[in-house]
Amino acid sequence: MTQVQLSPDNQILTLTTPSGAHRFHGVWLRHNALDADTRDPGNGQRLITLADLPDNCALATAEASESAVDISFADDNKSVSFPIAWLLANAYDLPQDTTPGHLPEHAETWGEALNDTVPTGHYPDLATNAEAKRTWLAAIRRYGFAKVSGLPTESGALFKVVDLFGYVRETNYGRHFEVRTEVNPTNLAFTGLGLQAHTDNPYRDPVPSLQILSCLENSAEGGANMVVDGFAAAQKLREQNPEGFALLHNYSARFEYAGEAGVRLSSRRPVIELTPEGTLQSVRFNARSSAAPVDVPFDKMPAYYAAMRQLSDIIDDPASEVRFKLNPGEAFIVDNTRVLHARKGYSGAGKRWLQGCYADKDGLLSTLAALEANA
């Protein structure tokens, strides 16, 4: 049975349901009221500022029905109603995991075992079937990467992947970039060299949060793509070396790029970034673009480098990687704030032509949330 009770000072409402008891402050309830004077009925945006709240948001009355809680405020007799389902969905009087380095909601770590079940969507299905697209986007949210098959083998086909959920983010590399061997390359990605697993563009602030790579030709020997879960690597470092993990999220690293005329990019961010609640937020790791660290205290610098080396070894461990060779008409997408990607070196024989572009994760998560709301 659902019950409500006010605290002796009328500042707190306690809602008790079969699932448990949850407390809500009067000021929180007033600020988050759902009535038409507080929120626009059409778009849901708030119509008031904090300055519009009474100095005292004490509650006068509270009554619960089967589906809603009706309350009034003492200061101005304002009455509002909250669906019980809404209050439970937004409850904040809950135990919280504050362990530094815990996973965000919906994320799942992985390693080499995922080689057997790489999440893959077939483009014709993704473009026409909402359920197929929802499943594919949910896999990206869960694992931080996924493959796409069935793309046309034509220049610019990678934009079709972005069009499924959002918009291309243009950079100094252009709307897209070619990944094939060049003479005098501006970036080592444009050579046949093998590349250590890395996140892209750590020298940008903010970094592009999604990267897409699509294959047009791939007859060269070698050149397999690899992905590594940066969240899993960070958690493994935390287990093996808690002090080193703390150093990598408490102090900023530096990243720089000045590979072409008129471009000088730099950023200062932790290699492992956490929210204030301790949730893993991002990993920035790129040996090619790292600059000299200057924010680490003198007496902690050796331990900082030891932790970086340990994280590098975890990332390089074959047990951490999922490996695949893209065929023409295939692509993969990575959450560039979490998943590191790499490739093996390849020979000059045959051809290897990939195209890449960037996008932003907010569009992907928005599209997924809309699809889930309509499921």
C-alpha positions in Angstrom: 0.0 0.0 0.0 1.3 3.5 -0.9 1.6 6.0 1.9 3.0 9.5 2.4 4.2 11.2 5.5 5.6 14.7 6.3 8.5 15.3 8.6 7.8 17.3 11.8 9.2 20.5 10.2 7.2 19.8 7.0 10.4 20.1 4.9 10.6 16.4 3.9 8.0 14.0 2.3 8.4 10.3 2.7 6.8 8.1 0.1 6.4 4.4 1.1 5.5 1.9 -1.6 5.9 -1.9 -1.8 9.3 -1.3 -3.2 10.5 0.7 -0.1 10.6 4.2 1.3 12.0 7.3 -0.4 12.4 10.8 1.0 12.0 14.0 -1.0 12.8 17.6 0.2 10.2 20.3 -0.2 12.6 22.5 -2.2 13.3 19.6 -4.6 9.6 19.0 -5.1 8.8 22.6 -5.7 11.7 23.1 -8.2 10.8 19.9 -10.1 7.0 20.4 -10.2 5.3 19.2 -13.3 2.5 21.7 -13.6 2.0 24.0 -16.5 3.2 27.0 -14.5 6.6 25.3 -13.8 7.2 23.4 -17.1 6.1 24.0 -20.6 3.4 21.4 -21.4 4.7 21.0 -25.0 8.5 20.7 -24.6 8.9 20.0 -20.9 11.4 22.8 -20.4 11.3 24.6 -17.0 9.6 28.0 -17.0 11.0 29.2 -13.7 14.4 29.9 -12.2 15.7 29.2 -8.7 15.0 32.9 -7.9 11.3 32.2 -8.4 11.1 29.7 -5.6 9.7 30.8 -2.2 12.3 31.3 0.6 10.5 28.5 2.4 9.3 25.5 0.5 7.7 23.7 3.4 4.9 21.3 2.6 1.4 21.9 3.9 -0.4 18.7 2.9 0.3 15.5 1.1 -2.1 12.7 0.0 -1.4 9.6 -2.0 -3.7 7.7 -4.4 -3.0 4.6 -6.3 -1.0 6.3 -9.0 -0.2 9.9 -7.8 0.9 12.0 -4.8 -0.9 15.4 -4.4 0.8 18.0 -2.3 0.5 21.7 -1.4 3.1 24.1 -0.2 2.6 26.2 3.0 4.1 29.5 1.8 1.7 30.2 -1.1 -0.8 27.3 -1.1 0.5 26.1 -4.5 -0.8 22.6 -5.3 0.9 20.1 -7.6 0.6 16.4 -8.4 3.3 13.9 -9.1 2.8 10.5 -10.7 4.2 7.9 -8.3 6.1 6.2 -11.2 7.8 9.6 -11.9 8.9 10.0 -8.3 10.3 6.5 -8.1 12.1 6.9 -11.4 13.7 10.1 -10.1 14.3 9.1 -6.5 17.6 10.3 -5.0 17.3 8.8 -1.5 19.1 5.7 -2.6 22.4 3.9 -1.8 25.0 5.0 -4.3 28.1 3.3 -5.5 30.9 5.8 -4.9 33.8 3.4 -5.6 36.2 5.3 -7.8 36.1 3.7 -11.2 32.7 2.0 -11.2 30.9 1.6 -14.5 28.3 4.0 -15.8 24.7 2.7 -16.2 24.2 0.2 -19.0 28.0 -0.4 -19.6 29.5 -3.8 -19.5 33.3 -4.5 -19.7 34.7 -7.1 -22.1 37.9 -8.6 -23.4 39.0 -11.2 -26.0 36.0 -13.5 -25.3 33.9 -11.0 -27.2 35.7 -12.0 -30.4 33.1 -14.8 -30.7 30.1 -12.4 -30.6 31.2 -9.0 -32.0 28.0 -6.9 -32.0 27.1 -6.3 -35.7 24.2 -4.6 -37.5 23.4 -5.1 -41.2 23.0 -1.6 -42.7 19.9 -2.3 -44.8 18.1 -3.5 -41.6 19.4 -0.6 -39.5 18.1 1.9 -42.1 14.6 0.3 -42.3 13.9 -1.5 -39.0 13.5 0.4 -35.8 14.0 -2.6 -33.6 17.2 -3.6 -35.4 18.6 -0.1 -35.0 17.6 0.0 -31.3 19.4 -3.3 -30.7 22.5 -2.1 -32.5 22.6 1.3 -30.7 22.1 -0.4 -27.4 25.1 -2.6 -28.1 27.2 0.5 -28.7 26.0 1.9 -25.3 26.8 -1.4 -23.6 30.1 -2.3 -25.2 31.3 1.0 -26.6 31.7 -0.4 -30.2 29.9 -2.3 -32.9 30.4 -3.3 -36.5 28.2 -2.6 -39.6 27.9 -4.8 -42.6 26.1 -4.3 -45.9 27.3 -0.8 -46.7 27.8 0.3 -50.4 31.4 0.2 -51.4 31.6 3.8 -52.4 33.3 6.9 -51.1 31.3 8.6 -48.4 29.3 5.5 -47.4 30.4 6.0 -43.8 28.1 9.0 -43.6 25.2 6.6 -43.9 26.2 5.2 -40.6 26.2 8.6 -38.9 22.9 9.4 -40.5 21.3 6.6 -38.5 21.6 8.6 -35.3 23.2 12.1 -35.7 25.6 14.4 -37.5 29.2 14.4 -38.6 31.6 16.4 -36.5 34.0 18.2 -38.9 37.6 18.8 -37.8 40.9 20.0 -39.3 41.0 16.6 -41.1 37.8 17.6 -42.9 34.3 16.1 -42.9 36.0 12.8 -43.4 39.6 11.5 -43.8 41.3 8.9 -45.9 43.2 6.1 -44.1 45.7 4.8 -46.6 49.5 5.2 -47.1 50.6 8.7 -48.0 53.9 10.3 -48.8 54.9 12.8 -46.0 51.9 12.0 -43.9 50.5 14.5 -41.5 49.5 11.7 -39.1 51.1 8.2 -38.6 47.6 6.7 -39.2 48.2 7.5 -42.9 51.1 5.0 -43.1 51.4 1.2 -43.1 52.9 1.1 -39.6 51.1 -0.8 -36.8 49.5 1.5 -34.3 49.1 0.8 -30.6 45.5 0.9 -29.3 44.6 4.5 -28.7 41.7 6.9 -28.4 41.6 9.5 -31.2 42.3 13.2 -30.9 43.0 13.4 -27.2 44.4 16.8 -27.9 40.9 18.2 -28.5 38.6 19.5 -25.8 36.1 18.1 -26.1 37.3 15.1 -28.0 35.0 13.7 -30.8 33.1 11.1 -28.8 32.4 8.7 -31.7 34.6 7.5 -34.6 33.5 5.6 -37.6 35.9 3.7 -39.9 34.5 2.1 -43.1 36.3 -0.1 -45.6 36.4 0.4 -49.4 39.4 -1.9 -50.2 41.4 -4.3 -48.2 43.6 -6.7 -50.1 46.8 -5.8 -48.3 48.6 -8.4 -46.1 47.9 -7.6 -42.5 46.2 -4.4 -41.3 43.7 -6.2 -38.9 41.7 -3.8 -36.7 41.6 -4.2 -33.0 39.6 -2.7 -30.2 40.3 -2.6 -26.5 37.9 -1.7 -23.7 39.4 1.3 -21.9 37.0 0.9 -19.0 38.0 -2.7 -18.5 41.7 -1.7 -18.6 41.2 1.1 -16.1 39.4 -1.3 -13.7 42.2 -3.9 -14.1 44.7 -1.2 -13.2 42.6 -0.2 -10.1 42.6 -3.9 -9.0 46.4 -4.3 -9.5 47.6 -0.9 -8.5 45.0 1.3 -6.6 47.6 4.0 -5.9 48.6 4.2 -9.6 44.9 4.3 -10.6 44.4 7.3 -8.3 47.4 9.1 -9.8 46.0 8.7 -13.3 42.6 10.2 -12.4 43.9 12.8 -9.9 46.4 14.5 -12.2 46.2 15.8 -15.8 48.1 14.4 -18.7 48.9 16.6 -21.7 48.3 15.9 -25.3 49.4 17.9 -28.4 49.1 17.9 -32.1 50.9 20.2 -34.5 51.2 18.0 -37.6 50.1 20.5 -40.2 50.4 24.2 -41.0 48.0 26.4 -39.0 47.0 23.8 -36.5 48.2 23.6 -32.9 45.9 21.6 -30.6 46.5 20.8 -27.0 44.5 19.6 -23.9 45.2 18.8 -20.3 42.9 16.1 -18.9 43.4 13.0 -16.8 44.1 9.7 -18.6 41.3 8.2 -16.6 38.5 10.7 -16.0 35.8 10.1 -13.3 32.6 12.0 -12.4 32.5 13.5 -8.9 30.6 10.4 -7.9 33.4 8.1 -9.0 31.8 6.8 -12.2 34.2 6.1 -15.1 33.6 8.9 -17.6 36.4 8.7 -20.2 39.8 7.3 -21.0 42.4 9.3 -23.0 45.3 7.2 -24.1 47.5 7.9 -27.2 51.2 7.4 -27.1 51.7 9.3 -30.4 50.1 12.5 -29.1 51.2 12.5 -25.4 53.1 15.6 -24.3 55.4 16.0 -21.3 53.3 15.8 -18.1 53.8 18.9 -15.9 50.9 18.7 -13.5 52.2 15.7 -11.5 54.0 16.6 -8.3 57.8 16.0 -8.4 57.7 13.2 -5.8 54.9 11.4 -7.5 56.3 11.5 -11.1 58.1 8.0 -11.0 54.9 6.3 -9.6 52.9 8.2 -12.3 55.1 6.8 -15.1 55.0 3.3 -13.5 51.2 3.5 -13.5 51.1 4.7 -17.1 53.4 1.8 -18.1 51.2 -0.7 -16.3 48.1 0.6 -18.0 50.0 0.4 -21.4 50.9 -3.2 -20.7 47.2 -4.0 -19.9 46.1 -2.4 -23.1 48.7 -4.3 -25.1 47.8 -7.7 -23.6 46.2 -9.9 -26.3 43.6 -10.9 -23.7 42.3 -7.4 -23.8 41.6 -7.1 -27.5 39.0 -8.0 -30.0 40.4 -8.3 -33.5 38.8 -8.3 -37.0 39.7 -7.5 -40.5 37.3 -5.3 -42.3 36.0 -6.3 -45.7 34.8 -3.9 -48.3 31.3 -2.7 -47.3 32.0 -3.1 -43.6 32.6 -0.5 -40.9 32.9 -0.2 -37.2 32.0 2.5 -34.7 33.7 3.2 -31.4 32.9 5.3 -28.4 36.1 7.4 -28.5 35.7 8.3 -24.8 36.0 4.6 -23.8 37.2 2.2 -26.5 40.7 2.2 -27.9 41.3 1.1 -31.4 44.4 -0.1 -33.2 45.7 -1.9 -36.3 48.4 -4.3 -37.2 51.0 -3.2 -39.7 50.4 -4.0 -43.3 52.6 -4.5 -46.4 52.8 -2.4 -49.5 51.4 -5.3 -51.6 47.7 -5.0 -52.3 45.5 -2.1 -51.3 44.0 -0.9 -48.1 41.6 2.0 -48.2 39.5 3.0 -45.3 37.6 6.3 -44.7 37.0 7.7 -41.2 34.9 10.4 -39.7 33.8 11.6 -36.3 30.4 12.2 -34.6 29.1 12.9 -31.2 27.6 10.5 -28.7 24.8 12.7 -27.5 23.0 12.2 -30.9 23.4 8.4 -30.6 22.1 8.3 -27.0 19.2 10.6 -27.9 18.1 8.4 -30.8 18.4 5.3 -28.7 16.4 6.9 -25.9 13.6 7.9 -28.3 13.5 4.3 -29.8 13.4 2.8 -26.3 10.6 5.2 -25.3 8.5 4.0 -28.3 9.3 0.3 -27.9 
